[in-house]
Amino acid sequence: MKILIAEDDRTSRIMLESVLKKWGFTLVLACDGKEAWDVMQSKDAPRLAILDWQMPGINGIEVCQRIREIDTSDPPYLIVLTSKDEKKDIVKALEAGANDFISKPYDNQELRARINVGKRMVKLQFELVDAYKSLKHEAMHDPLTNIYNRRAIMELLEKEIARAKREKTGLCVGVCDLDYFKKVNDTYGHQIGDEVLIAFTRLVADKLRLNDHVGRIGGEEFLVVASGSKGLKQDVMFERICEYVCNSEISTEKGNVSITVSIGVSQYTGVENSDVLLAAADTALYHAKKIGRDSVVYADNI
């Protein structure tokens, strides 16, 4: 584990460095509060810091306060080290954001015990953050295809509409429906059908741009949210998706499977809400199915 030692007194710093190295810790050293603050702002900042209270420039208490102002789900564990030992000093350190307080002169065994407490807390915090990220991912992603689920892609659409309105940029949504997908399930079985759905999302992802997103909104129905210029239709992104899917064979346990997709597209013009955009795209999708499938239809061309 990496630990920051911020101590302006050279002798004290060397003593701390020596004993912590003996205990197996990797150390980052700072001679004053400014150095400590710079270290704690770095990308790979230590998850535990021992800060001397009295340091030139920025003292340990100020460093604590600055660190606690950083918006993060994984804050470091901070131990303040000082010769001050009155109750009011302890309160001041804790209120500044310190997790623990050790008075000088300290006993090495007490110091080790308190560092080990910090180490356990950092480990526990990491596990909680990791569990939260995992649960958040599960809540936002379709378990089969691992792309956005209906709720997540709809929330993203609302945000993109607000952004397009605010920044006066273009926005298109495409509702994609696999043609004759029931026939795939009936012919090859649902397991192969699942493989086809997974492969389809990969094909779509290959043709999306940096600011485009795809989510599963039904069994074989997907929503593409495409942000871009007002001339988005001229980018023919949806046509590229349609052609790419048609020309790609999907390898499965029961052989190669060919599929096509129909896409209905609607464009945001500055006034539509998500319901209006989806309704228009659904209508366009219906027309794509009606004219023979394997095609892209724009709502404003109907």
Phi, psi and omega in degrees: 000141181266133182232137173270131170249115177247105185211122183280337179280119187299316182297313179298321181295317180295320180296315178297316181300316183297313184287323180289325176296321179298330179275001174094012181271149171270134190243146168239129186251141176225138184268348179203178184294324180296315177299318180298316180297318178298317180298316185286350175266351183288161184298320182253042182300145177301148180273354177221137181225138173251115187244124173288141181294306185271105176221150180292152179080268178249122180276174184300324180294318179294323177298316176304312182299317180295319180297319182289346176277349178286128180280104182211150177270357183226068183288151180284163176266125187244127176244123178265131182244124184199162176278347177290136181220012177283155183302322181295329179288319178299315180299317181298318180295315181293321178292334178284347178119002178290145176272335182208167188216124179236129181271141173275147351286140185260156174269132183302322181292322176295318178300314180297318180297318181290324176294321179294325174299314178299319179299317178295320180294320178297318179297315179297318180297318178299317180295321178294317179296318180296319179294321178297316179298320180295316179294321179296318178298314180298323181290337185254352187238146176291128186295335181277306188267344181064024170255177180305140172275181185301313183299315184292317182290330177289321176296320178295321178299318179300318180294321181290326175296315179297321180291318179296322178292319182289319187259000179059042178252169182276161179203130174234150172235139179236124175266119184251132180229125180292132182284134176053040183292329177302325180295325177297313179296318182292326183278316188251343183101160185291332179294318177292324176301320177295320178299322180294319178298317179297315180295322180299317180297326178291321178297317179296315182301328179297334185256357179280152176265179188303319185262012179262153182219153178228143178218156178267122183249356178196192181306296178240026182246135185227152179241126175254124176255113186243114179264142179175202182288169179291344176266036187300324181298328180289346178286346180045035179297317182293325176296321178296319177299311182301313181292319181297316179296317181298323184270002183253131174263134182263122180279126179228175179296337181253023178105181181283140179238132177255138179225165171227167181224143173253140185227130172251130187237134173236155185239135178282130181246005178113354183232338187286146169263180185296321180297318180294316180298316181292321179297318179294320179293322177297319178297317178295322178297318178302318179293323177298321177293320185294325183273005174125003179068184180051049184205168177241130178235131176266137183303322183280002175258357182282000000 
